[in-house]
Amino acid sequence: MKVKIEIDCEPAEARAFLGLPNVEPLNDHMVAEMQRRMDENIAAMQPDELMKTWTSFGLQAQDHFRRLMESATKS
Protein backbone atom coordinates (compact mmCIF):
# COMPACT_ATOMS: atom_id res chain seq x y z
CA MET A 1 0.00 0.00 0.00
CA LYS A 2 1.37 3.40 -0.96
CA VAL A 3 0.26 6.68 0.49
CA LYS A 4 1.33 9.93 -1.09
CA ILE A 5 0.81 13.22 0.73
CA GLU A 6 1.56 16.47 -1.01
CA ILE A 7 1.76 19.63 1.07
CA ASP A 8 1.91 23.02 -0.60
CA CYS A 9 3.37 25.60 1.76
CA GLU A 10 6.09 28.19 2.06
CA PRO A 11 9.37 27.34 3.88
CA ALA A 12 8.41 29.69 6.74
CA GLU A 13 5.07 27.91 7.12
CA ALA A 14 6.79 24.51 7.17
CA ARG A 15 9.26 25.69 9.83
CA ALA A 16 6.44 27.03 11.99
CA PHE A 17 4.43 23.82 11.59
CA LEU A 18 7.41 21.66 12.55
CA GLY A 19 8.39 23.95 15.43
CA LEU A 20 11.76 24.87 13.92
CA PRO A 21 13.31 28.26 14.65
CA ASN A 22 13.37 31.02 12.07
CA VAL A 23 17.05 31.38 11.18
CA GLU A 24 16.54 33.92 8.39
CA PRO A 25 17.89 36.90 10.40
CA LEU A 26 20.96 34.89 11.43
CA ASN A 27 21.51 33.76 7.84
CA ASP A 28 21.19 37.34 6.56
CA HIS A 29 23.73 38.51 9.16
CA MET A 30 26.17 35.72 8.27
CA VAL A 31 25.93 36.44 4.53
CA ALA A 32 26.44 40.17 5.10
CA GLU A 33 29.49 39.47 7.29
CA MET A 34 30.98 37.11 4.72
CA GLN A 35 30.46 39.70 1.98
CA ARG A 36 32.11 42.38 4.12
CA ARG A 37 35.14 40.17 4.81
CA MET A 38 35.45 39.16 1.16
CA ASP A 39 35.34 42.80 0.08
CA GLU A 40 38.07 43.67 2.59
CA ASN A 41 40.30 40.81 1.47
CA ILE A 42 39.76 41.43 -2.24
CA ALA A 43 40.79 45.05 -1.77
CA ALA A 44 43.97 43.93 0.00
CA MET A 45 44.97 41.46 -2.73
CA GLN A 46 47.53 42.48 -5.28
CA PRO A 47 47.33 40.48 -8.50
CA ASP A 48 51.08 40.56 -9.20
CA GLU A 49 51.91 39.12 -5.75
CA LEU A 50 49.27 36.43 -6.18
CA MET A 51 50.70 35.42 -9.56
CA LYS A 52 54.24 35.26 -8.12
CA THR A 53 53.05 32.94 -5.35
CA TRP A 54 51.07 30.71 -7.71
CA THR A 55 53.83 30.58 -10.32
CA SER A 56 56.58 29.75 -7.85
CA PHE A 57 54.49 26.95 -6.40
CA GLY A 58 53.79 25.63 -9.88
CA LEU A 59 57.46 25.63 -10.86
CA GLN A 60 58.46 23.90 -7.64
CA ALA A 61 55.78 21.27 -8.15
CA GLN A 62 56.91 20.70 -11.75
CA ASP A 63 60.53 20.32 -10.66
CA HIS A 64 59.58 17.91 -7.88
CA PHE A 65 57.45 15.85 -10.29
CA ARG A 66 60.32 15.73 -12.83
CA ARG A 67 62.77 14.51 -10.16
CA LEU A 68 60.24 11.91 -9.01
CA MET A 69 59.85 10.59 -12.56
CA GLU A 70 63.63 10.54 -13.11
CA SER A 71 64.17 8.53 -9.93
CA ALA A 72 61.39 6.12 -10.93
CA THR A 73 62.99 5.45 -14.34
CA LYS A 74 66.45 4.85 -12.81
CA SER A 75 65.22 2.00 -10.61
PDB file of N, CA, C and O in Angstrom, chain B, residues numbered from 101:
ATOM      1  N   MET B 101       0.846  -1.167   0.000  1.00  0.00           N
ATOM      2  CA  MET B 101       0.000   0.000   0.000  1.00  0.00           C
ATOM      3  C   MET B 101       0.900   1.242   0.000  1.00  0.00           C
ATOM      4  O   MET B 101       1.833   1.344   0.797  1.00  0.00           O
ATOM      5  N   LYS B 102       0.615   2.153  -0.876  1.00  0.00           N
ATOM      6  CA  LYS B 102       1.374   3.404  -0.959  1.00  0.00           C
ATOM      7  C   LYS B 102       0.451   4.565  -0.626  1.00  0.00           C
ATOM      8  O   LYS B 102      -0.701   4.621  -1.055  1.00  0.00           O
ATOM      9  N   VAL B 103       0.994   5.479   0.146  1.00  0.00           N
ATOM     10  CA  VAL B 103       0.255   6.684   0.486  1.00  0.00           C
ATOM     11  C   VAL B 103       1.132   7.858   0.092  1.00  0.00           C
ATOM     12  O   VAL B 103       2.302   7.924   0.470  1.00  0.00           O
ATOM     13  N   LYS B 104       0.580   8.757  -0.648  1.00  0.00           N
ATOM     14  CA  LYS B 104       1.329   9.933  -1.086  1.00  0.00           C
ATOM     15  C   LYS B 104       0.613  11.168  -0.568  1.00  0.00           C
ATOM     16  O   LYS B 104      -0.568  11.387  -0.840  1.00  0.00           O
ATOM     17  N   ILE B 105       1.361  11.974   0.190  1.00  0.00           N
ATOM     18  CA  ILE B 105       0.806  13.215   0.725  1.00  0.00           C
ATOM     19  C   ILE B 105       1.597  14.367   0.133  1.00  0.00           C
ATOM     20  O   ILE B 105       2.825  14.386   0.207  1.00  0.00           O
ATOM     21  N   GLU B 106       0.913  15.304  -0.439  1.00  0.00           N
ATOM     22  CA  GLU B 106       1.563  16.475  -1.015  1.00  0.00           C
ATOM     23  C   GLU B 106       1.102  17.698  -0.252  1.00  0.00           C
ATOM     24  O   GLU B 106      -0.095  17.969  -0.151  1.00  0.00           O
ATOM     25  N   ILE B 107       2.072  18.444   0.291  1.00  0.00           N
ATOM     26  CA  ILE B 107       1.764  19.630   1.070  1.00  0.00           C
ATOM     27  C   ILE B 107       2.330  20.827   0.339  1.00  0.00           C
ATOM     28  O   ILE B 107       3.513  20.855   0.001  1.00  0.00           O
ATOM     29  N   ASP B 108       1.498  21.804   0.097  1.00  0.00           N
ATOM     30  CA  ASP B 108       1.909  23.017  -0.597  1.00  0.00           C
ATOM     31  C   ASP B 108       1.977  24.146   0.421  1.00  0.00           C
ATOM     32  O   ASP B 108       0.953  24.677   0.851  1.00  0.00           O
ATOM     33  N   CYS B 109       3.210  24.508   0.800  1.00  0.00           N
ATOM     34  CA  CYS B 109       3.369  25.595   1.756  1.00  0.00           C
ATOM     35  C   CYS B 109       4.722  26.263   1.547  1.00  0.00           C
ATOM     36  O   CYS B 109       5.607  25.725   0.883  1.00  0.00           O
ATOM     37  N   GLU B 110       4.853  27.422   2.119  1.00  0.00           N
ATOM     38  CA  GLU B 110       6.094  28.186   2.063  1.00  0.00           C
ATOM     39  C   GLU B 110       7.079  27.610   3.088  1.00  0.00           C
ATOM     40  O   GLU B 110       6.652  26.970   4.049  1.00  0.00           O
ATOM     41  N   PRO B 111       8.395  27.825   2.902  1.00  0.00           N
ATOM     42  CA  PRO B 111       9.368  27.341   3.885  1.00  0.00           C
ATOM     43  C   PRO B 111       9.097  27.866   5.298  1.00  0.00           C
ATOM     44  O   PRO B 111       9.250  27.127   6.270  1.00  0.00           O
ATOM     45  N   ALA B 112       8.698  29.134   5.417  1.00  0.00           N
ATOM     46  CA  ALA B 112       8.413  29.694   6.743  1.00  0.00           C
ATOM     47  C   ALA B 112       7.234  28.976   7.386  1.00  0.00           C
ATOM     48  O   ALA B 112       7.241  28.729   8.592  1.00  0.00           O
ATOM     49  N   GLU B 113       6.227  28.641   6.593  1.00  0.00           N
ATOM     50  CA  GLU B 113       5.074  27.908   7.119  1.00  0.00           C
ATOM     51  C   GLU B 113       5.476  26.509   7.569  1.00  0.00           C
ATOM     52  O   GLU B 113       5.007  26.032   8.602  1.00  0.00           O
ATOM     53  N   ALA B 114       6.331  25.857   6.812  1.00  0.00           N
ATOM     54  CA  ALA B 114       6.786  24.512   7.171  1.00  0.00           C
ATOM     55  C   ALA B 114       7.597  24.552   8.465  1.00  0.00           C
ATOM     56  O   ALA B 114       7.430  23.693   9.330  1.00  0.00           O
ATOM     57  N   ARG B 115       8.481  25.557   8.600  1.00  0.00           N
ATOM     58  CA  ARG B 115       9.264  25.689   9.832  1.00  0.00           C
ATOM     59  C   ARG B 115       8.351  25.893  11.034  1.00  0.00           C
ATOM     60  O   ARG B 115       8.542  25.268  12.077  1.00  0.00           O
ATOM     61  N   ALA B 116       7.365  26.762  10.887  1.00  0.00           N
ATOM     62  CA  ALA B 116       6.444  27.031  11.989  1.00  0.00           C
ATOM     63  C   ALA B 116       5.656  25.772  12.344  1.00  0.00           C
ATOM     64  O   ALA B 116       5.461  25.480  13.524  1.00  0.00           O
ATOM     65  N   PHE B 117       5.206  25.033  11.350  1.00  0.00           N
ATOM     66  CA  PHE B 117       4.429  23.817  11.590  1.00  0.00           C
ATOM     67  C   PHE B 117       5.262  22.762  12.312  1.00  0.00           C
ATOM     68  O   PHE B 117       4.760  22.065  13.194  1.00  0.00           O
ATOM     69  N   LEU B 118       6.542  22.648  11.933  1.00  0.00           N
ATOM     70  CA  LEU B 118       7.414  21.657  12.551  1.00  0.00           C
ATOM     71  C   LEU B 118       8.057  22.147  13.850  1.00  0.00           C
ATOM     72  O   LEU B 118       8.744  21.384  14.529  1.00  0.00           O
ATOM     73  N   GLY B 119       7.835  23.413  14.192  1.00  0.00           N
ATOM     74  CA  GLY B 119       8.391  23.955  15.426  1.00  0.00           C
ATOM     75  C   GLY B 119       9.861  24.313  15.327  1.00  0.00           C
ATOM     76  O   GLY B 119      10.550  24.408  16.342  1.00  0.00           O
ATOM     77  N   LEU B 120      10.346  24.512  14.108  1.00  0.00           N
ATOM     78  CA  LEU B 120      11.757  24.869  13.925  1.00  0.00           C
ATOM     79  C   LEU B 120      11.932  26.376  14.044  1.00  0.00           C
ATOM     80  O   LEU B 120      11.012  27.130  13.724  1.00  0.00           O
ATOM     81  N   PRO B 121      13.092  26.823  14.497  1.00  0.00           N
ATOM     82  CA  PRO B 121      13.314  28.265  14.645  1.00  0.00           C
ATOM     83  C   PRO B 121      13.492  28.947  13.291  1.00  0.00           C
ATOM     84  O   PRO B 121      13.911  28.335  12.309  1.00  0.00           O
ATOM     85  N   ASN B 122      13.162  30.222  13.275  1.00  0.00           N
ATOM     86  CA  ASN B 122      13.367  31.022  12.074  1.00  0.00           C
ATOM     87  C   ASN B 122      14.802  31.532  12.101  1.00  0.00           C
ATOM     88  O   ASN B 122      15.148  32.386  12.918  1.00  0.00           O
ATOM     89  N   VAL B 123      15.637  31.009  11.207  1.00  0.00           N
ATOM     90  CA  VAL B 123      17.053  31.383  11.180  1.00  0.00           C
ATOM     91  C   VAL B 123      17.362  32.399  10.075  1.00  0.00           C
ATOM     92  O   VAL B 123      18.528  32.666   9.784  1.00  0.00           O
ATOM     93  N   GLU B 124      16.337  32.952   9.474  1.00  0.00           N
ATOM     94  CA  GLU B 124      16.544  33.921   8.392  1.00  0.00           C
ATOM     95  C   GLU B 124      17.370  35.133   8.837  1.00  0.00           C
ATOM     96  O   GLU B 124      18.301  35.512   8.126  1.00  0.00           O
ATOM     97  N   PRO B 125      17.069  35.758   9.988  1.00  0.00           N
ATOM     98  CA  PRO B 125      17.894  36.903  10.402  1.00  0.00           C
ATOM     99  C   PRO B 125      19.358  36.517  10.628  1.00  0.00           C
ATOM    100  O   PRO B 125      20.262  37.270  10.268  1.00  0.00           O
ATOM    101  N   LEU B 126      19.587  35.357  11.216  1.00  0.00           N
ATOM    102  CA  LEU B 126      20.956  34.886  11.433  1.00  0.00           C
ATOM    103  C   LEU B 126      21.654  34.636  10.097  1.00  0.00           C
ATOM    104  O   LEU B 126      22.817  34.999   9.919  1.00  0.00           O
ATOM    105  N   ASN B 127      20.943  34.018   9.168  1.00  0.00           N
ATOM    106  CA  ASN B 127      21.506  33.763   7.845  1.00  0.00           C
ATOM    107  C   ASN B 127      21.841  35.072   7.130  1.00  0.00           C
ATOM    108  O   ASN B 127      22.905  35.197   6.524  1.00  0.00           O
ATOM    109  N   ASP B 128      20.942  36.037   7.201  1.00  0.00           N
ATOM    110  CA  ASP B 128      21.194  37.336   6.565  1.00  0.00           C
ATOM    111  C   ASP B 128      22.429  38.002   7.164  1.00  0.00           C
ATOM    112  O   ASP B 128      23.243  38.580   6.444  1.00  0.00           O
ATOM    113  N   HIS B 129      22.561  37.916   8.479  1.00  0.00           N
ATOM    114  CA  HIS B 129      23.726  38.510   9.157  1.00  0.00           C
ATOM    115  C   HIS B 129      25.011  37.805   8.717  1.00  0.00           C
ATOM    116  O   HIS B 129      26.013  38.462   8.435  1.00  0.00           O
ATOM    117  N   MET B 130      24.984  36.480   8.658  1.00  0.00           N
ATOM    118  CA  MET B 130      26.175  35.723   8.266  1.00  0.00           C
ATOM    119  C   MET B 130      26.587  36.046   6.831  1.00  0.00           C
ATOM    120  O   MET B 130      27.773  36.221   6.551  1.00  0.00           O
ATOM    121  N   VAL B 131      25.624  36.126   5.933  1.00  0.00           N
ATOM    122  CA  VAL B 131      25.925  36.443   4.534  1.00  0.00           C
ATOM    123  C   VAL B 131      26.509  37.845   4.422  1.00  0.00           C
ATOM    124  O   VAL B 131      27.474  38.060   3.690  1.00  0.00           O
ATOM    125  N   ALA B 132      25.929  38.800   5.144  1.00  0.00           N
ATOM    126  CA  ALA B 132      26.441  40.175   5.103  1.00  0.00           C
ATOM    127  C   ALA B 132      27.870  40.229   5.639  1.00  0.00           C
ATOM    128  O   ALA B 132      28.715  40.927   5.080  1.00  0.00           O
ATOM    129  N   GLU B 133      28.143  39.496   6.723  1.00  0.00           N
ATOM    130  CA  GLU B 133      29.490  39.473   7.294  1.00  0.00           C
ATOM    131  C   GLU B 133      30.486  38.839   6.332  1.00  0.00           C
ATOM    132  O   GLU B 133      31.602  39.336   6.178  1.00  0.00           O
ATOM    133  N   MET B 134      30.095  37.756   5.689  1.00  0.00           N
ATOM    134  CA  MET B 134      30.980  37.112   4.719  1.00  0.00           C
ATOM    135  C   MET B 134      31.264  38.043   3.545  1.00  0.00           C
ATOM    136  O   MET B 134      32.398  38.111   3.071  1.00  0.00           O
ATOM    137  N   GLN B 135      30.248  38.760   3.071  1.00  0.00           N
ATOM    138  CA  GLN B 135      30.459  39.697   1.977  1.00  0.00           C
ATOM    139  C   GLN B 135      31.412  40.814   2.397  1.00  0.00           C
ATOM    140  O   GLN B 135      32.282  41.217   1.625  1.00  0.00           O
ATOM    141  N   ARG B 136      31.245  41.313   3.628  1.00  0.00           N
ATOM    142  CA  ARG B 136      32.112  42.380   4.116  1.00  0.00           C
ATOM    143  C   ARG B 136      33.560  41.906   4.176  1.00  0.00           C
ATOM    144  O   ARG B 136      34.468  42.621   3.752  1.00  0.00           O
ATOM    145  N   ARG B 137      33.776  40.699   4.705  1.00  0.00           N
ATOM    146  CA  ARG B 137      35.138  40.168   4.811  1.00  0.00           C
ATOM    147  C   ARG B 137      35.741  39.910   3.434  1.00  0.00           C
ATOM    148  O   ARG B 137      36.923  40.174   3.213  1.00  0.00           O
ATOM    149  N   MET B 138      34.941  39.399   2.515  1.00  0.00           N
ATOM    150  CA  MET B 138      35.448  39.160   1.160  1.00  0.00           C
ATOM    151  C   MET B 138      35.852  40.463   0.500  1.00  0.00           C
ATOM    152  O   MET B 138      36.896  40.544  -0.148  1.00  0.00           O
ATOM    153  N   ASP B 139      35.011  41.500   0.667  1.00  0.00           N
ATOM    154  CA  ASP B 139      35.337  42.800   0.084  1.00  0.00           C
ATOM    155  C   ASP B 139      36.638  43.355   0.660  1.00  0.00           C
ATOM    156  O   ASP B 139      37.451  43.918  -0.073  1.00  0.00           O
ATOM    157  N   GLU B 140      36.838  43.197   1.971  1.00  0.00           N
ATOM    158  CA  GLU B 140      38.070  43.675   2.591  1.00  0.00           C
ATOM    159  C   GLU B 140      39.287  42.919   2.051  1.00  0.00           C
ATOM    160  O   GLU B 140      40.314  43.528   1.752  1.00  0.00           O
ATOM    161  N   ASN B 141      39.173  41.614   1.928  1.00  0.00           N
ATOM    162  CA  ASN B 141      40.297  40.806   1.465  1.00  0.00           C
ATOM    163  C   ASN B 141      40.585  41.014  -0.014  1.00  0.00           C
ATOM    164  O   ASN B 141      41.745  41.004  -0.425  1.00  0.00           O
ATOM    165  N   ILE B 142      39.555  41.201  -0.809  1.00  0.00           N
ATOM    166  CA  ILE B 142      39.761  41.434  -2.239  1.00  0.00           C
ATOM    167  C   ILE B 142      40.485  42.757  -2.442  1.00  0.00           C
ATOM    168  O   ILE B 142      41.352  42.868  -3.309  1.00  0.00           O
ATOM    169  N   ALA B 143      40.136  43.748  -1.654  1.00  0.00           N
ATOM    170  CA  ALA B 143      40.790  45.050  -1.775  1.00  0.00           C
ATOM    171  C   ALA B 143      42.264  44.954  -1.393  1.00  0.00           C
ATOM    172  O   ALA B 143      43.097  45.677  -1.939  1.00  0.00           O
ATOM    173  N   ALA B 144      42.588  44.058  -0.452  1.00  0.00           N
ATOM    174  CA  ALA B 144      43.970  43.929   0.000  1.00  0.00           C
ATOM    175  C   ALA B 144      44.824  43.088  -0.951  1.00  0.00           C
ATOM    176  O   ALA B 144      46.051  43.140  -0.876  1.00  0.00           O
ATOM    177  N   MET B 145      44.211  42.331  -1.823  1.00  0.00           N
ATOM    178  CA  MET B 145      44.966  41.462  -2.731  1.00  0.00           C
ATOM    179  C   MET B 145      45.625  42.272  -3.836  1.00  0.00           C
ATOM    180  O   MET B 145      45.049  43.220  -4.370  1.00  0.00           O
ATOM    181  N   GLN B 146      46.843  41.874  -4.161  1.00  0.00           N
ATOM    182  CA  GLN B 146      47.533  42.482  -5.280  1.00  0.00           C
ATOM    183  C   GLN B 146      47.770  41.387  -6.306  1.00  0.00           C
ATOM    184  O   GLN B 146      48.441  40.399  -6.007  1.00  0.00           O
ATOM    185  N   PRO B 147      47.237  41.540  -7.496  1.00  0.00           N
ATOM    186  CA  PRO B 147      47.328  40.479  -8.496  1.00  0.00           C
ATOM    187  C   PRO B 147      48.752  40.036  -8.811  1.00  0.00           C
ATOM    188  O   PRO B 147      48.985  38.844  -9.012  1.00  0.00           O
ATOM    189  N   ASP B 148      49.706  40.952  -8.861  1.00  0.00           N
ATOM    190  CA  ASP B 148      51.076  40.560  -9.202  1.00  0.00           C
ATOM    191  C   ASP B 148      51.694  39.673  -8.116  1.00  0.00           C
ATOM    192  O   ASP B 148      52.429  38.738  -8.432  1.00  0.00           O
ATOM    193  N   GLU B 149      51.403  39.957  -6.840  1.00  0.00           N
ATOM    194  CA  GLU B 149      51.913  39.115  -5.755  1.00  0.00           C
ATOM    195  C   GLU B 149      51.261  37.741  -5.785  1.00  0.00           C
ATOM    196  O   GLU B 149      51.918  36.730  -5.539  1.00  0.00           O
ATOM    197  N   LEU B 150      49.975  37.707  -6.086  1.00  0.00           N
ATOM    198  CA  LEU B 150      49.269  36.432  -6.183  1.00  0.00           C
ATOM    199  C   LEU B 150      49.873  35.574  -7.283  1.00  0.00           C
ATOM    200  O   LEU B 150      50.098  34.379  -7.088  1.00  0.00           O
ATOM    201  N   MET B 151      50.135  36.172  -8.433  1.00  0.00           N
ATOM    202  CA  MET B 151      50.696  35.422  -9.558  1.00  0.00           C
ATOM    203  C   MET B 151      52.095  34.904  -9.224  1.00  0.00           C
ATOM    204  O   MET B 151      52.446  33.787  -9.604  1.00  0.00           O
ATOM    205  N   LYS B 152      52.899  35.709  -8.513  1.00  0.00           N
ATOM    206  CA  LYS B 152      54.240  35.256  -8.119  1.00  0.00           C
ATOM    207  C   LYS B 152      54.145  34.024  -7.224  1.00  0.00           C
ATOM    208  O   LYS B 152      54.890  33.059  -7.396  1.00  0.00           O
ATOM    209  N   THR B 153      53.223  34.070  -6.271  1.00  0.00           N
ATOM    210  CA  THR B 153      53.050  32.939  -5.354  1.00  0.00           C
ATOM    211  C   THR B 153      52.601  31.705  -6.113  1.00  0.00           C
ATOM    212  O   THR B 153      53.162  30.624  -5.930  1.00  0.00           O
ATOM    213  N   TRP B 154      51.597  31.853  -6.962  1.00  0.00           N
ATOM    214  CA  TRP B 154      51.067  30.707  -7.708  1.00  0.00           C
ATOM    215  C   TRP B 154      52.106  30.148  -8.673  1.00  0.00           C
ATOM    216  O   TRP B 154      52.235  28.931  -8.812  1.00  0.00           O
ATOM    217  N   THR B 155      52.846  31.027  -9.339  1.00  0.00           N
ATOM    218  CA  THR B 155      53.830  30.584 -10.317  1.00  0.00           C
ATOM    219  C   THR B 155      54.982  29.856  -9.635  1.00  0.00           C
ATOM    220  O   THR B 155      55.429  28.812 -10.109  1.00  0.00           O
ATOM    221  N   SER B 156      55.458  30.404  -8.526  1.00  0.00           N
ATOM    222  CA  SER B 156      56.581  29.751  -7.852  1.00  0.00           C
ATOM    223  C   SER B 156      56.167  28.377  -7.339  1.00  0.00           C
ATOM    224  O   SER B 156      56.954  27.433  -7.397  1.00  0.00           O
ATOM    225  N   PHE B 157      54.967  28.258  -6.849  1.00  0.00           N
ATOM    226  CA  PHE B 157      54.493  26.950  -6.396  1.00  0.00           C
ATOM    227  C   PHE B 157      54.399  25.992  -7.578  1.00  0.00           C
ATOM    228  O   PHE B 157      54.765  24.822  -7.462  1.00  0.00           O
ATOM    229  N   GLY B 158      53.914  26.479  -8.702  1.00  0.00           N
ATOM    230  CA  GLY B 158      53.790  25.634  -9.883  1.00  0.00           C
ATOM    231  C   GLY B 158      55.137  25.152 -10.388  1.00  0.00           C
ATOM    232  O   GLY B 158      55.273  23.988 -10.766  1.00  0.00           O
ATOM    233  N   LEU B 159      56.126  26.017 -10.402  1.00  0.00           N
ATOM    234  CA  LEU B 159      57.458  25.633 -10.862  1.00  0.00           C
ATOM    235  C   LEU B 159      58.096  24.636  -9.901  1.00  0.00           C
ATOM    236  O   LEU B 159      58.747  23.688 -10.339  1.00  0.00           O
ATOM    237  N   GLN B 160      57.920  24.835  -8.623  1.00  0.00           N
ATOM    238  CA  GLN B 160      58.462  23.899  -7.636  1.00  0.00           C
ATOM    239  C   GLN B 160      57.799  22.539  -7.790  1.00  0.00           C
ATOM    240  O   GLN B 160      58.467  21.506  -7.724  1.00  0.00           O
ATOM    241  N   ALA B 161      56.504  22.538  -7.992  1.00  0.00           N
ATOM    242  CA  ALA B 161      55.782  21.272  -8.147  1.00  0.00           C
ATOM    243  C   ALA B 161      56.234  20.551  -9.422  1.00  0.00           C
ATOM    244  O   ALA B 161      56.389  19.330  -9.422  1.00  0.00           O
ATOM    245  N   GLN B 162      56.443  21.305 -10.505  1.00  0.00           N
ATOM    246  CA  GLN B 162      56.913  20.696 -11.751  1.00  0.00           C
ATOM    247  C   GLN B 162      58.303  20.093 -11.567  1.00  0.00           C
ATOM    248  O   GLN B 162      58.572  18.988 -12.039  1.00  0.00           O
ATOM    249  N   ASP B 163      59.179  20.815 -10.884  1.00  0.00           N
ATOM    250  CA  ASP B 163      60.530  20.319 -10.660  1.00  0.00           C
ATOM    251  C   ASP B 163      60.504  19.064  -9.787  1.00  0.00           C
ATOM    252  O   ASP B 163      61.225  18.103 -10.058  1.00  0.00           O
ATOM    253  N   HIS B 164      59.695  19.071  -8.763  1.00  0.00           N
ATOM    254  CA  HIS B 164      59.575  17.906  -7.883  1.00  0.00           C
ATOM    255  C   HIS B 164      59.028  16.706  -8.658  1.00  0.00           C
ATOM    256  O   HIS B 164      59.510  15.586  -8.488  1.00  0.00           O
ATOM    257  N   PHE B 165      58.037  16.933  -9.496  1.00  0.00           N
ATOM    258  CA  PHE B 165      57.451  15.852 -10.293  1.00  0.00           C
ATOM    259  C   PHE B 165      58.493  15.286 -11.268  1.00  0.00           C
ATOM    260  O   PHE B 165      58.582  14.071 -11.447  1.00  0.00           O
ATOM    261  N   ARG B 166      59.280  16.170 -11.897  1.00  0.00           N
ATOM    262  CA  ARG B 166      60.319  15.731 -12.832  1.00  0.00           C
ATOM    263  C   ARG B 166      61.341  14.859 -12.113  1.00  0.00           C
ATOM    264  O   ARG B 166      61.717  13.799 -12.616  1.00  0.00           O
ATOM    265  N   ARG B 167      61.800  15.304 -10.924  1.00  0.00           N
ATOM    266  CA  ARG B 167      62.768  14.509 -10.158  1.00  0.00           C
ATOM    267  C   ARG B 167      62.174  13.168  -9.734  1.00  0.00           C
ATOM    268  O   ARG B 167      62.874  12.156  -9.720  1.00  0.00           O
ATOM    269  N   LEU B 168      60.910  13.156  -9.397  1.00  0.00           N
ATOM    270  CA  LEU B 168      60.237  11.909  -9.015  1.00  0.00           C
ATOM    271  C   LEU B 168      60.213  10.934 -10.187  1.00  0.00           C
ATOM    272  O   LEU B 168      60.482   9.745 -10.017  1.00  0.00           O
ATOM    273  N   MET B 169      59.892  11.440 -11.378  1.00  0.00           N
ATOM    274  CA  MET B 169      59.852  10.587 -12.559  1.00  0.00           C
ATOM    275  C   MET B 169      61.246  10.091 -12.937  1.00  0.00           C
ATOM    276  O   MET B 169      61.404   8.938 -13.338  1.00  0.00           O
ATOM    277  N   GLU B 170      62.257  10.950 -12.812  1.00  0.00           N
ATOM    278  CA  GLU B 170      63.628  10.545 -13.110  1.00  0.00           C
ATOM    279  C   GLU B 170      64.084   9.442 -12.163  1.00  0.00           C
ATOM    280  O   GLU B 170      64.722   8.481 -12.595  1.00  0.00           O
ATOM    281  N   SER B 171      63.767   9.568 -10.891  1.00  0.00           N
ATOM    282  CA  SER B 171      64.173   8.532  -9.927  1.00  0.00           C
ATOM    283  C   SER B 171      63.408   7.240 -10.176  1.00  0.00           C
ATOM    284  O   SER B 171      63.943   6.159  -9.932  1.00  0.00           O
ATOM    285  N   ALA B 172      62.177   7.322 -10.652  1.00  0.00           N
ATOM    286  CA  ALA B 172      61.393   6.122 -10.929  1.00  0.00           C
ATOM    287  C   ALA B 172      61.948   5.370 -12.147  1.00  0.00           C
ATOM    288  O   ALA B 172      61.910   4.141 -12.184  1.00  0.00           O
ATOM    289  N   THR B 173      62.462   6.101 -13.139  1.00  0.00           N
ATOM    290  CA  THR B 173      62.994   5.454 -14.338  1.00  0.00           C
ATOM    291  C   THR B 173      64.379   4.883 -14.100  1.00  0.00           C
ATOM    292  O   THR B 173      64.798   3.988 -14.835  1.00  0.00           O
ATOM    293  N   LYS B 174      65.107   5.367 -13.100  1.00  0.00           N
ATOM    294  CA  LYS B 174      66.453   4.845 -12.809  1.00  0.00           C
ATOM    295  C   LYS B 174      66.393   3.518 -12.085  1.00  0.00           C
ATOM    296  O   LYS B 174      67.344   2.740 -12.157  1.00  0.00           O
ATOM    297  N   SER B 175      65.327   3.239 -11.404  1.00  0.00           N
ATOM    298  CA  SER B 175      65.220   1.997 -10.611  1.00  0.00           C
ATOM    299  C   SER B 175      65.028   0.788 -11.471  1.00  0.00           C
ATOM    300  O   SER B 175      64.922  -0.325 -10.956  1.00  0.00           O
TER     301      SER B 175
END
